[in-house]
């Protein structure tokens, strides 16, 4: 059973870069048909898709964050990572990693998810 | 971006009640709609994919329906473990977007 676990600093200063890693266990990140995804949830609010990466390195990002986001993959460590630059208080959120299954170009869903990690942007 | 609007934002119900949550898309998304359940302090859990397909391991009291712009999630007989927040999500076009959530509380 695939499990995902986020790790990284819980506090980031404004204007710095937020960096998180998601470690995948119970399965290979190089498995075809799966895309490795970051999603965030602002406190008490809804969910926002950040972006995803395929094991080959291809990516897609939410246009609202695209200029500040980089997602990378390390297949040797079975990990993928998120970097979000020039953070502000508006980036304070719980960050989740998740596996996206793609049955077709339009049929996609996220399962499973990591437990989430709260990142606070504050000086 | 496609806007997803859920109603109601919250509801109170009793164990055994039939509960229906609605999700409306700002444009047609065919059946590319998923439902998730989130309990406090936990990650969302996939319940329904492709509008009406039940994820493996999810109790059969959960069902989804709809197509186009209007969708529903129904819990046929609410159980104590079902008190949670429910989100819909469209995957018709990126950026994939979620509804704001419906919180199901104990009456």
gemmi code that builds the backbone of each chain (N, CA, C; Angstrom):
import gemmi

chains = {
    "A": [
        ("UNK", (0.844, -1.183, 0.000), (0.000, 0.000, 0.000), (0.886, 1.242, 0.000)),
        ("UNK", (0.690, 2.076, -0.985), (1.522, 3.273, -1.123), (1.190, 4.274, -0.024)),
        ("UNK", (2.236, 4.837, 0.566), (2.078, 5.890, 1.565), (2.987, 7.053, 1.199)),
        ("UNK", (2.542, 8.267, 1.521), (3.316, 9.462, 1.241), (3.513, 10.242, 2.532)),
        ("UNK", (4.672, 10.838, 2.667), (4.993, 11.592, 3.875), (5.752, 12.864, 3.519)),
        ("UNK", (5.182, 14.007, 3.921), (5.832, 15.289, 3.674), (6.863, 15.589, 4.766)),
        ("UNK", (7.881, 16.321, 4.401), (8.867, 16.776, 5.380), (9.435, 18.109, 4.933)),
        ("UNK", (9.880, 18.893, 5.924), (10.465, 20.192, 5.621), (10.205, 21.171, 6.741)),
        ("UNK", (10.798, 22.356, 6.638), (10.638, 23.363, 7.695), (9.193, 23.798, 7.873)),
        ("UNK", (8.806, 24.009, 9.118), (7.457, 24.472, 9.408), (7.345, 25.983, 9.453)),
        ("UNK", (8.484, 26.656, 9.403), (8.490, 28.110, 9.467), (9.452, 28.646, 8.411)),
        ("UNK", (8.957, 29.561, 7.607), (9.770, 30.167, 6.547), (9.600, 31.689, 6.643)),
        ("UNK", (10.685, 32.402, 6.450), (10.611, 33.864, 6.515), (10.082, 34.436, 5.191)),
        ("UNK", (9.383, 35.556, 5.280), (8.901, 36.218, 4.046), (10.056, 36.486, 3.096)),
        ("UNK", (9.768, 36.344, 1.823), (10.670, 36.542, 0.683), (11.607, 35.357, 0.463)),
        ("UNK", (11.642, 34.397, 1.388), (12.501, 33.232, 1.212), (11.787, 32.148, 0.410)),
        ("UNK", (12.471, 31.018, 0.250), (11.931, 29.911, -0.538), (11.479, 28.779, 0.377)),
        ("UNK", (10.252, 28.370, 0.184), (9.680, 27.229, 0.899), (10.128, 25.962, 0.182)),
        ("UNK", (10.657, 24.997, 0.949), (11.102, 23.747, 0.354), (10.543, 22.569, 1.128)),
        ("UNK", (9.842, 21.694, 0.434), (9.272, 20.501, 1.033), (9.621, 19.277, 0.194)),
        ("UNK", (9.704, 18.142, 0.873), (9.961, 16.871, 0.201), (8.869, 15.885, 0.567)),
        ("UNK", (8.487, 15.079, -0.390), (7.520, 14.012, -0.172), (8.213, 12.675, -0.439)),
        ("UNK", (8.217, 11.821, 0.567), (8.824, 10.492, 0.424), (7.723, 9.468, 0.197)),
        ("UNK", (7.887, 8.689, -0.851), (6.913, 7.673, -1.225), (7.403, 6.311, -0.750)),
        ("UNK", (6.550, 5.584, -0.058), (6.905, 4.233, 0.389), (5.820, 3.258, -0.038)),
        ("UNK", (6.198, 1.995, -0.150), (5.233, 0.976, -0.526), (5.001, 0.861, -2.017)),
        ("UNK", (5.745, 1.605, -2.790), (5.609, 1.559, -4.238), (6.662, 2.437, -4.873)),
        ("UNK", (6.851, 2.272, -6.161), (7.884, 3.034, -6.857), (7.318, 4.304, -7.475)),
        ("UNK", (8.050, 5.388, -7.286), (7.637, 6.660, -7.877), (7.729, 6.606, -9.399)),
        ("UNK", (8.438, 5.606, -9.907), (8.614, 5.456, -11.355), (7.516, 4.609, -12.004)),
        ("UNK", (6.511, 4.240, -11.229), (5.394, 3.473, -11.772), (4.647, 4.310, -12.803)),
        ("UNK", (4.419, 3.756, -13.952), (3.682, 4.476, -14.981), (2.235, 4.709, -14.580)),
        ("UNK", (1.658, 5.781, -15.110), (0.249, 6.064, -14.872), (-0.011, 6.931, -13.662)),
        ("UNK", (1.030, 7.204, -12.895), (0.866, 8.030, -11.708), (1.662, 9.323, -11.835)),
        ("UNK", (1.069, 10.388, -11.321), (1.709, 11.688, -11.306), (1.759, 12.163, -9.864)),
        ("UNK", (2.836, 12.774, -9.502), (3.106, 13.110, -8.107), (2.846, 14.595, -7.902)),
        ("UNK", (1.964, 14.882, -6.957), (1.250, 16.152, -6.918), (1.424, 16.867, -5.581)),
        ("UNK", (1.396, 18.184, -5.648), (1.340, 19.018, -4.444), (0.034, 19.807, -4.437)),
        ("UNK", (-0.581, 19.859, -3.273), (-1.835, 20.567, -3.044), (-1.693, 21.287, -1.715)),
        ("UNK", (-2.315, 22.468, -1.581), (-2.247, 23.145, -0.301), (-3.637, 23.570, 0.168)),
        ("UNK", (-3.717, 23.801, 1.455), (-4.987, 24.188, 2.071), (-4.712, 25.317, 3.059)),
        ("UNK", (-5.197, 26.508, 2.720), (-5.051, 27.627, 3.633), (-5.899, 27.363, 4.879)),
        ("UNK", (-5.461, 27.871, 6.031), (-6.168, 27.586, 7.290), (-7.673, 27.830, 7.197)),
        ("UNK", (-8.425, 26.795, 7.465), (-9.875, 26.904, 7.457), (-10.499, 27.115, 6.096)),
        ("UNK", (-9.706, 26.883, 5.051), (-10.213, 27.169, 3.705), (-10.205, 25.913, 2.834)),
        ("UNK", (-10.461, 26.151, 1.567), (-10.515, 25.052, 0.613), (-9.137, 24.628, 0.138)),
        ("UNK", (-9.146, 23.787, -0.868), (-7.927, 23.163, -1.388), (-7.504, 23.821, -2.695)),
        ("UNK", (-6.197, 23.914, -2.879), (-5.643, 24.530, -4.092), (-4.586, 23.600, -4.685)),
        ("UNK", (-4.787, 23.204, -5.935), (-3.806, 22.373, -6.634), (-2.604, 23.229, -7.016)),
        ("UNK", (-1.393, 22.771, -6.666), (-0.172, 23.531, -6.943), (0.480, 23.059, -8.239)),
        ("UNK", (0.615, 21.747, -8.384), (1.263, 21.230, -9.577), (1.611, 19.764, -9.414)),
        ("UNK", (2.137, 19.175, -10.503), (2.521, 17.771, -10.445), (3.757, 17.518, -11.292)),
        ("UNK", (4.350, 16.346, -11.051), (5.478, 15.902, -11.833), (5.310, 14.421, -12.147)),
        ("UNK", (5.735, 14.026, -13.326), (5.805, 12.621, -13.712), (7.231, 12.158, -13.438)),
        ("UNK", (7.424, 10.849, -13.301), (8.765, 10.375, -12.945), (9.812, 10.737, -13.994)),
        ("UNK", (9.340, 10.970, -15.218), (10.263, 11.340, -16.302), (10.751, 12.782, -16.166)),
        ("UNK", (10.031, 13.554, -15.305), (10.421, 14.938, -15.098), (9.471, 15.952, -15.695)),
        ("UNK", (8.486, 15.507, -16.462), (7.522, 16.459, -17.026), (6.636, 17.010, -15.914)),
        ("UNK", (6.313, 18.283, -16.029), (5.572, 18.972, -14.968), (4.422, 19.798, -15.529)),
        ("UNK", (3.504, 20.143, -14.647), (2.468, 21.124, -14.954), (2.158, 21.850, -13.651)),
        ("UNK", (1.930, 23.159, -13.753), (1.728, 23.964, -12.568), (0.453, 24.787, -12.678)),
        ("UNK", (-0.100, 25.144, -11.524), (-1.209, 26.083, -11.484), (-0.691, 27.441, -11.966)),
        ("UNK", (-1.330, 28.021, -12.978), (-0.858, 29.323, -13.501), (-0.740, 30.397, -12.433)),
        ("UNK", (-1.565, 30.319, -11.402), (-1.527, 31.341, -10.357), (-0.238, 31.290, -9.545)),
        ("UNK", (0.470, 30.172, -9.610), (1.701, 30.002, -8.840), (2.908, 29.717, -9.718)),
        ("UNK", (2.675, 29.554, -11.007), (3.683, 29.029, -11.923), (5.020, 29.768, -11.877)),
        ("UNK", (4.957, 31.078, -11.715), (6.196, 31.867, -11.750), (7.075, 31.625, -10.524)),
        ("UNK", (6.497, 31.006, -9.480), (7.249, 30.832, -8.229), (7.487, 29.363, -7.865)),
        ("UNK", (6.912, 28.437, -8.623), (6.930, 27.021, -8.240), (7.902, 26.203, -9.081)),
        ("UNK", (8.598, 25.308, -8.403), (9.371, 24.278, -9.074), (9.127, 22.955, -8.361)),
        ("UNK", (8.728, 21.942, -9.126), (8.584, 20.591, -8.586), (9.618, 19.707, -9.271)),
        ("UNK", (10.335, 18.937, -8.472), (11.373, 18.060, -9.010), (11.199, 16.661, -8.446)),
        ("UNK", (11.859, 15.692, -9.077), (11.747, 14.302, -8.652), (13.131, 13.687, -8.531)),
        ("UNK", (13.294, 12.822, -7.538), (14.522, 12.045, -7.354), (14.108, 10.582, -7.291)),
        ("UNK", (14.158, 9.904, -8.416), (13.682, 8.517, -8.460), (14.569, 7.586, -7.631)),
        ("UNK", (15.834, 7.933, -7.471), (16.727, 7.067, -6.700), (16.353, 7.044, -5.219)),
        ("UNK", (15.756, 8.143, -4.767), (15.336, 8.228, -3.365), (13.830, 8.015, -3.209)),
        ("UNK", (13.142, 7.841, -4.314), (11.674, 7.704, -4.300), (11.022, 8.925, -3.644)),
        ("UNK", (11.503, 10.090, -4.030), (11.021, 11.342, -3.467), (10.715, 12.353, -4.562)),
        ("UNK", (9.816, 13.266, -4.253), (9.652, 14.429, -5.099), (9.548, 15.652, -4.186)),
        ("UNK", (9.841, 16.815, -4.758), (10.014, 18.005, -3.930), (9.288, 19.203, -4.501)),
        ("UNK", (9.001, 20.136, -3.616), (8.346, 21.393, -3.971), (9.225, 22.543, -3.516)),
        ("UNK", (9.411, 23.503, -4.397), (10.036, 24.764, -4.019), (9.111, 25.891, -4.435)),
        ("UNK", (8.830, 26.787, -3.488), (7.986, 27.943, -3.743), (8.772, 29.173, -3.307)),
        ("UNK", (9.088, 30.022, -4.249), (9.959, 31.156, -3.969), (9.177, 32.401, -3.576)),
        ("UNK", (9.903, 33.354, -3.020), (9.343, 34.676, -2.683), (8.039, 34.558, -1.903)),
        ("UNK", (8.074, 33.786, -0.844), (6.836, 33.523, -0.104), (6.400, 34.751, 0.696)),
        ("UNK", (5.097, 34.831, 0.910), (4.483, 35.843, 1.768), (3.559, 35.132, 2.748)),
        ("UNK", (2.933, 35.924, 3.612), (2.007, 35.340, 4.591), (0.868, 34.590, 3.895)),
        ("UNK", (0.547, 34.988, 2.688), (-0.529, 34.328, 1.934), (-0.185, 32.898, 1.554)),
        ("UNK", (1.078, 32.523, 1.708), (1.490, 31.143, 1.396), (1.442, 30.254, 2.627)),
        ("UNK", (1.052, 30.802, 3.766), (0.859, 29.994, 4.961), (-0.290, 29.018, 4.708)),
        ("UNK", (-0.015, 27.737, 4.871), (-1.005, 26.715, 4.533), (-0.503, 25.348, 4.993)),
        ("UNK", (-1.401, 24.393, 4.972), (-1.005, 22.991, 5.084), (-0.716, 22.501, 3.674)),
        ("UNK", (0.450, 21.946, 3.495), (0.870, 21.446, 2.187), (0.775, 19.920, 2.186)),
        ("UNK", (0.074, 19.409, 1.188), (-0.095, 17.967, 1.029), (0.607, 17.498, -0.243)),
        ("UNK", (1.199, 16.325, -0.153), (1.583, 15.643, -1.384), (0.584, 14.507, -1.604)),
        ("UNK", (0.380, 14.176, -2.843), (-0.606, 13.154, -3.191), (-0.198, 12.491, -4.488)),
        ("UNK", (-0.704, 11.289, -4.687), (-0.511, 10.586, -5.947), (-1.750, 10.816, -6.806)),
        ("UNK", (-1.510, 11.267, -8.006), (-2.605, 11.443, -8.950), (-2.627, 10.249, -9.894)),
        ("UNK", (-3.789, 9.606, -9.962), (-3.962, 8.530, -10.929), (-4.664, 9.109, -12.141)),
        ("UNK", (-4.179, 8.758, -13.315), (-4.742, 9.272, -14.549), (-5.248, 8.112, -15.379)),
        ("UNK", (-6.570, 7.942, -15.404), (-7.143, 6.860, -16.216), (-7.257, 7.291, -17.677)),
        ("UNK", (-7.390, 8.579, -17.871), (-7.400, 9.161, -19.206), (-6.962, 10.608, -19.029)),
        ("UNK", (-6.918, 11.343, -20.117), (-6.428, 12.717, -20.004), (-7.313, 13.561, -19.092)),
        ("UNK", (-8.592, 13.202, -18.976), (-9.521, 14.001, -18.168), (-9.941, 13.297, -16.877)),
        ("UNK", (-9.803, 11.977, -16.828), (-10.178, 11.233, -15.628), (-8.979, 11.120, -14.718)),
        ("UNK", (-8.954, 11.932, -13.695), (-7.843, 11.976, -12.764), (-8.393, 12.064, -11.349)),
        ("UNK", (-7.697, 11.481, -10.429), (-8.055, 11.670, -9.023), (-6.835, 11.498, -8.148)),
        ("UNK", (-6.918, 12.071, -6.937), (-5.797, 12.074, -6.011), (-6.031, 11.038, -4.921)),
        ("UNK", (-5.151, 10.054, -4.860), (-5.250, 9.009, -3.864), (-4.018, 8.142, -3.916)),
        ("UNK", (-3.317, 7.958, -2.775), (-3.584, 8.541, -1.472), (-2.935, 9.918, -1.316)),
        ("UNK", (-3.125, 10.488, -0.157), (-2.519, 11.759, 0.223), (-1.579, 11.531, 1.399)),
        ("UNK", (-0.595, 12.408, 1.516), (0.199, 12.441, 2.721), (-0.609, 13.085, 3.840)),
        ("UNK", (-0.082, 13.050, 5.039), (-0.812, 13.584, 6.191), (-0.838, 15.111, 6.209)),
        ("UNK", (0.035, 15.734, 5.431), (0.074, 17.189, 5.371), (1.060, 17.777, 6.367)),
        ("UNK", (1.613, 18.920, 5.997), (2.530, 19.623, 6.886), (2.215, 21.107, 6.852)),
        ("UNK", (2.094, 21.710, 8.024), (1.784, 23.128, 8.110), (3.053, 23.949, 7.914)),
        ("UNK", (2.998, 24.871, 6.986), (4.104, 25.796, 6.770), (3.595, 27.204, 7.065)),
        ("UNK", (4.239, 27.852, 7.985), (3.884, 29.218, 8.360), (4.937, 30.169, 7.824)),
        ("UNK", (4.491, 31.227, 7.177), (5.405, 32.252, 6.674), (5.333, 33.431, 7.630)),
        ("UNK", (6.427, 33.662, 8.323), (6.459, 34.730, 9.316), (7.900, 35.073, 9.641)),
        ("UNK", (8.130, 36.318, 9.963), (9.477, 36.747, 10.346), (9.709, 36.523, 11.843)),
    ],
    "B": [
        ("UNK", (-10.506, 29.854, -15.009), (-10.602, 28.688, -14.145), (-12.067, 28.300, -13.939)),
        ("UNK", (-12.311, 27.015, -13.784), (-13.660, 26.539, -13.512), (-13.937, 26.684, -12.020)),
        ("UNK", (-15.020, 27.369, -11.710), (-15.406, 27.568, -10.313), (-16.344, 26.445, -9.882)),
        ("UNK", (-16.081, 25.900, -8.710), (-16.900, 24.827, -8.151), (-17.595, 25.371, -6.906)),
        ("UNK", (-18.909, 25.308, -6.884), (-19.683, 25.860, -5.778), (-20.478, 24.751, -5.107)),
        ("UNK", (-20.245, 24.558, -3.824), (-20.951, 23.529, -3.070), (-22.066, 24.152, -2.236)),
        ("UNK", (-23.116, 23.396, -2.060), (-24.175, 23.813, -1.149), (-24.765, 22.594, -0.448)),
        ("UNK", (-25.116, 22.744, 0.824), (-24.867, 23.943, 1.621), (-23.407, 24.015, 2.068)),
        ("UNK", (-23.014, 25.097, 2.704), (-21.658, 25.185, 3.251), (-21.519, 24.317, 4.488)),
        ("UNK", (-22.617, 24.163, 5.211), (-22.636, 23.275, 6.360), (-24.045, 22.780, 6.584)),
        ("UNK", (-24.151, 21.657, 7.258), (-25.457, 21.112, 7.578), (-25.360, 20.321, 8.877)),
        ("UNK", (-26.472, 20.262, 9.565), (-26.570, 19.453, 10.774), (-27.504, 18.285, 10.504)),
        ("UNK", (-27.086, 17.106, 10.881), (-27.892, 15.924, 10.626), (-27.694, 14.908, 11.753)),
        ("UNK", (-28.613, 13.993, 11.821), (-28.570, 12.960, 12.850), (-28.109, 11.635, 12.250)),
        ("UNK", (-27.599, 10.782, 13.110), (-27.232, 9.433, 12.675), (-28.466, 8.759, 12.072)),
        ("UNK", (-28.255, 8.164, 10.908), (-29.350, 7.505, 10.209), (-30.006, 8.369, 9.145)),
        ("UNK", (-29.758, 9.657, 9.165), (-30.347, 10.552, 8.164), (-29.761, 10.304, 6.785)),
        ("UNK", (-30.554, 10.646, 5.769), (-30.067, 10.685, 4.393), (-29.583, 12.102, 4.133)),
        ("UNK", (-28.355, 12.214, 3.648), (-27.734, 13.522, 3.453), (-27.355, 13.681, 1.980)),
        ("UNK", (-27.664, 14.861, 1.449), (-27.307, 15.160, 0.062), (-26.541, 16.466, 0.001)),
        ("UNK", (-25.405, 16.435, -0.666), (-24.557, 17.612, -0.873), (-24.491, 17.868, -2.372)),
        ("UNK", (-24.588, 19.134, -2.735), (-24.603, 19.514, -4.141), (-23.331, 20.259, -4.521)),
        ("UNK", (-22.862, 20.012, -5.717), (-21.698, 20.702, -6.271), (-22.069, 21.176, -7.669)),
        ("UNK", (-21.855, 22.451, -7.943), (-22.169, 23.014, -9.255), (-20.914, 23.607, -9.883)),
        ("UNK", (-20.673, 23.250, -11.129), (-19.528, 23.777, -11.877), (-19.945, 24.994, -12.698)),
        ("UNK", (-18.995, 25.915, -12.893), (-19.299, 27.144, -13.629), (-19.415, 26.905, -15.142)),
        ("UNK", (-19.022, 25.727, -15.608), (-19.236, 25.312, -16.991), (-19.321, 23.793, -16.997)),
        ("UNK", (-19.744, 23.251, -18.099), (-19.898, 21.801, -18.179), (-18.547, 21.097, -18.009)),
        ("UNK", (-18.538, 20.088, -17.162), (-17.315, 19.309, -16.943), (-17.571, 17.825, -17.207)),
        ("UNK", (-18.632, 17.524, -17.971), (-18.999, 16.131, -18.242), (-19.135, 15.386, -16.909)),
        ("UNK", (-18.400, 14.295, -16.743), (-18.458, 13.579, -15.459), (-17.115, 13.583, -14.751)),
        ("UNK", (-16.282, 14.602, -15.049), (-14.939, 14.620, -14.496), (-14.939, 15.318, -13.140)),
        ("UNK", (-15.520, 14.608, -12.185), (-15.805, 15.178, -10.872), (-15.516, 14.134, -9.802)),
        ("UNK", (-14.744, 14.545, -8.800), (-14.406, 13.656, -7.693), (-14.919, 14.226, -6.382)),
        ("UNK", (-15.124, 13.346, -5.429), (-15.528, 13.746, -4.078), (-14.519, 13.215, -3.059)),
        ("UNK", (-14.201, 14.067, -2.081), (-13.277, 13.705, -1.010), (-13.917, 13.999, 0.337)),
        ("UNK", (-13.499, 13.221, 1.325), (-13.914, 13.428, 2.703), (-12.688, 13.846, 3.517)),
        ("UNK", (-12.847, 14.870, 4.360), (-11.735, 15.288, 5.206), (-12.199, 15.411, 6.651)),
        ("UNK", (-11.519, 14.709, 7.526), (-11.788, 14.834, 8.952), (-10.775, 15.798, 9.563)),
        ("UNK", (-11.126, 16.422, 10.688), (-10.245, 17.449, 11.277), (-8.821, 16.957, 11.490)),
        ("UNK", (-7.881, 17.733, 11.002), (-6.471, 17.408, 11.180), (-5.964, 16.279, 10.307)),
        ("UNK", (-6.791, 15.813, 9.381), (-6.407, 14.683, 8.527), (-6.383, 15.102, 7.065)),
        ("UNK", (-5.744, 14.285, 6.256), (-5.724, 14.531, 4.820), (-7.053, 14.127, 4.195)),
        ("UNK", (-7.427, 14.749, 3.101), (-8.615, 14.300, 2.372), (-8.472, 12.856, 1.910)),
        ("UNK", (-9.619, 12.209, 1.831), (-9.689, 10.805, 1.406), (-10.650, 10.723, 0.224)),
        ("UNK", (-10.216, 10.050, -0.840), (-11.053, 9.903, -2.025), (-12.247, 9.005, -1.733)),
        ("UNK", (-13.442, 9.497, -2.070), (-14.664, 8.709, -1.903), (-15.208, 8.224, -3.252)),
        ("UNK", (-15.367, 9.173, -4.163), (-16.029, 8.953, -5.447), (-15.167, 9.565, -6.540)),
        ("UNK", (-14.978, 8.846, -7.642), (-14.293, 9.414, -8.794), (-15.176, 9.287, -10.029)),
        ("UNK", (-14.890, 10.111, -11.009), (-15.685, 10.122, -12.244), (-17.175, 10.221, -11.945)),
        ("UNK", (-17.509, 11.061, -11.015), (-18.877, 11.441, -10.635), (-19.658, 10.376, -9.872)),
        ("UNK", (-19.459, 9.091, -10.236), (-20.335, 8.079, -9.640), (-19.650, 6.774, -9.287)),
        ("UNK", (-18.344, 6.678, -9.494), (-17.631, 5.439, -9.192), (-17.108, 5.457, -7.766)),
        ("UNK", (-17.461, 4.416, -7.028), (-17.077, 4.326, -5.615), (-15.647, 3.819, -5.496)),
        ("UNK", (-14.824, 4.571, -4.787), (-13.452, 4.133, -4.560), (-13.450, 2.848, -3.737)),
        ("UNK", (-12.518, 1.966, -4.036), (-12.391, 0.717, -3.310), (-12.267, 0.967, -1.806)),
        ("UNK", (-13.044, 0.216, -1.034), (-12.984, 0.324, 0.417), (-13.942, 1.339, 1.019)),
        ("UNK", (-14.574, 2.132, 0.178), (-15.520, 3.145, 0.677), (-16.891, 2.492, 0.844)),
        ("UNK", (-17.544, 2.727, 1.969), (-18.851, 2.086, 2.210), (-19.883, 2.437, 1.137)),
        ("UNK", (-20.744, 1.487, 0.873), (-21.732, 1.647, -0.202), (-22.835, 2.650, 0.140)),
        ("UNK", (-22.858, 3.156, 1.357), (-23.846, 4.196, 1.691), (-23.500, 5.529, 1.003)),
        ("UNK", (-22.269, 5.635, 0.516), (-21.873, 6.812, -0.253), (-22.167, 6.572, -1.733)),
        ("UNK", (-22.759, 7.568, -2.374), (-22.981, 7.478, -3.813), (-22.884, 8.863, -4.428)),
        ("UNK", (-22.529, 8.889, -5.691), (-22.423, 10.143, -6.419), (-23.197, 10.069, -7.715)),
        ("UNK", (-23.690, 11.217, -8.139), (-24.420, 11.272, -9.400), (-24.235, 12.643, -10.029)),
        ("UNK", (-24.653, 12.725, -11.286), (-24.616, 13.997, -11.978), (-23.742, 13.979, -13.199)),
        ("UNK", (-23.918, 14.998, -14.012), (-23.134, 15.171, -15.226), (-23.349, 16.592, -15.727)),
        ("UNK", (-22.374, 17.099, -16.447), (-22.513, 18.461, -16.950), (-22.064, 19.475, -15.914)),
        ("UNK", (-23.015, 20.155, -15.296), (-22.667, 21.166, -14.297), (-23.153, 20.851, -12.887)),
        ("UNK", (-24.057, 19.908, -12.741), (-24.671, 19.660, -11.437), (-24.429, 18.233, -10.959)),
        ("UNK", (-23.929, 18.149, -9.726), (-23.537, 16.873, -9.155), (-24.022, 16.769, -7.711)),
        ("UNK", (-24.224, 15.540, -7.261), (-24.600, 15.334, -5.869), (-23.811, 14.189, -5.259)),
        ("UNK", (-23.530, 14.351, -3.980), (-22.989, 13.285, -3.150), (-24.072, 12.953, -2.142)),
        ("UNK", (-24.425, 11.686, -2.052), (-25.461, 11.253, -1.123), (-24.897, 10.241, -0.140)),
        ("UNK", (-25.233, 10.445, 1.119), (-24.943, 9.460, 2.155), (-26.307, 8.906, 2.565)),
        ("UNK", (-26.527, 7.640, 2.314), (-27.880, 7.096, 2.450), (-28.335, 6.986, 3.907)),
        ("UNK", (-27.401, 6.688, 4.792), (-27.725, 6.574, 6.210), (-26.490, 7.011, 6.994)),
        ("UNK", (-26.534, 8.232, 7.476), (-25.361, 8.855, 8.087), (-24.893, 8.072, 9.314)),
        ("UNK", (-23.612, 7.795, 9.344), (-22.997, 7.093, 10.471), (-22.109, 8.047, 11.272)),
        ("UNK", (-21.816, 7.717, 12.529), (-21.013, 8.636, 13.357), (-19.670, 9.006, 12.723)),
        ("UNK", (-19.080, 8.064, 11.998), (-17.768, 8.333, 11.397), (-17.849, 9.204, 10.141)),
        ("UNK", (-19.065, 9.542, 9.720), (-19.223, 10.337, 8.496), (-19.229, 11.839, 8.768)),
        ("UNK", (-19.204, 12.227, 10.027), (-19.164, 13.652, 10.332), (-17.787, 14.186, 9.965)),
        ("UNK", (-17.784, 15.061, 8.958), (-16.545, 15.490, 8.316), (-16.880, 16.610, 7.335)),
        ("UNK", (-15.862, 17.076, 6.634), (-16.069, 18.040, 5.555), (-15.861, 17.336, 4.224)),
        ("UNK", (-16.718, 17.651, 3.266), (-16.691, 17.000, 1.959), (-16.387, 18.038, 0.888)),
        ("UNK", (-15.478, 17.671, -0.010), (-15.069, 18.551, -1.109), (-15.324, 17.883, -2.446)),
        ("UNK", (-15.786, 18.663, -3.411), (-15.807, 18.185, -4.786), (-14.606, 18.770, -5.526)),
        ("UNK", (-14.240, 18.151, -6.628), (-13.074, 18.583, -7.415), (-13.317, 18.257, -8.881)),
        ("UNK", (-13.017, 19.211, -9.751), (-13.151, 18.952, -11.190), (-11.787, 18.703, -11.797)),
        ("UNK", (-11.745, 17.768, -12.746), (-10.506, 17.514, -13.476), (-10.741, 17.642, -14.982)),
        ("UNK", (-11.735, 18.447, -15.354), (-12.022, 18.663, -16.777), (-10.941, 19.514, -17.425)),
        ("UNK", (-10.473, 20.519, -16.668), (-9.414, 21.365, -17.208), (-8.548, 21.894, -16.075)),
        ("UNK", (-7.281, 22.078, -16.405), (-6.382, 22.668, -15.410), (-6.510, 24.184, -15.440)),
        ("UNK", (-6.344, 24.861, -14.323), (-6.014, 24.276, -13.028), (-7.201, 23.537, -12.423)),
        ("UNK", (-6.961, 22.294, -11.971), (-8.019, 21.551, -11.300), (-8.430, 22.323, -10.058)),
        ("UNK", (-9.716, 22.417, -9.837), (-10.229, 23.238, -8.754), (-11.183, 22.436, -7.878)),
        ("UNK", (-11.280, 22.894, -6.635), (-12.102, 22.248, -5.631), (-13.245, 23.165, -5.207)),
        ("UNK", (-14.313, 22.561, -4.722), (-15.336, 23.334, -4.049), (-14.827, 23.808, -2.698)),
        ("UNK", (-15.585, 24.683, -2.078), (-15.148, 25.274, -0.815), (-15.397, 24.356, 0.376)),
        ("UNK", (-16.115, 23.278, 0.155), (-16.353, 22.309, 1.215), (-17.731, 22.413, 1.830)),
        ("UNK", (-18.240, 21.278, 2.288), (-19.494, 21.201, 3.043), (-19.207, 20.458, 4.329)),
        ("UNK", (-19.439, 21.126, 5.437), (-19.176, 20.519, 6.740), (-20.438, 19.852, 7.244)),
        ("UNK", (-20.361, 18.568, 7.530), (-21.495, 17.808, 8.046), (-21.293, 17.653, 9.557)),
        ("UNK", (-22.207, 18.236, 10.307), (-22.082, 18.260, 11.769), (-23.198, 17.447, 12.407)),
        ("UNK", (-22.969, 17.090, 13.644), (-23.944, 16.312, 14.407), (-25.065, 17.210, 14.902)),
        ("UNK", (-26.296, 16.765, 14.681), (-27.462, 17.512, 15.158), (-27.716, 17.206, 16.625)),
    ],
}
model = gemmi.Model(1)
for chain_id, residues in chains.items():
    chain = gemmi.Chain(chain_id)
    for i, (resn, *xyz) in enumerate(residues, 1):
        res = gemmi.Residue()
        res.name, res.seqid = resn, gemmi.SeqId(i, " ")
        for name, pos in zip(("N", "CA", "C"), xyz):
            atom = gemmi.Atom()
            atom.name, atom.element = name, gemmi.Element(name[0])
            atom.pos, atom.b_iso = gemmi.Position(*pos), 0.0
            res.add_atom(atom)
        chain.add_residue(res)
    model.add_chain(chain)
structure = gemmi.Structure()
structure.add_model(model)
structure.setup_entities()
